[in-house]
Every structure is written in structure tokens, then in C-alpha cells.
């Protein structure tokens, strides 16, 4: 029986247990969402994002950025059509 303070045993290959990656920062999440809007992402960056960014973070930031883009386009169209 192990107590919570006992270290995890190595895996079957003898490697030590992997440390949990630090959570992603807001700028990291925004960067990942913007790259996904553009449709281009490097493989290593995507792998890093998979472990550090939670799905709910991507959804919330994505919806906020999309709403900002739509609002910006609406304001731009109103300014252009007002000038005619």
C-alpha cells in the first residue's frame, strides 16, 4: 500500500513518471486560437497545446475573438457606408 507522499514508480521501460506541464497562459491560448483561425499550426506547437490548453479555454477565447472580429467588421461597414 502506498501513501500519497510516495513517489510514483517508473513506467515499464524504467522511465521516471512525466511531470505535469504548466498550464497555458492567456497569451498562449490567444495565440493558438488566432493560428487556428488562420488555419496553420506547426506540429510541435500543436502537440504542446494539446497538453497545456484545456478545451473549455479554447472555446471561450475563440468565441470572444470571433465576437470581436464580427463587431469590428460591423463598425467598419457602418463607418464606410456612412461616408457615402
C-alpha positions, 0 to 999 in steps of 0.5 A: 500500500502506498501513501500519497507522499510516495513517489510514483514508480517508473513506467515499464521501460524504467522511465521516471513518471512525466511531470505535469506541464504548466498550464497555458497562459492567456497569451498562449491560448490567444495565440493558438486560437488566432493560428487556428483561425488562420488555419496553420499550426506547426506540429510541435506547437500543436502537440504542446497545446494539446497538453497545456490548453484545456478545451473549455479555454479554447472555446471561450477565447475563440468565441470572444475573438470571433465576437470581436472580429464580427463587431469590428467588421460591423463598425467598419461597414457602418463607418464606410457606408456612412461616408457615402 
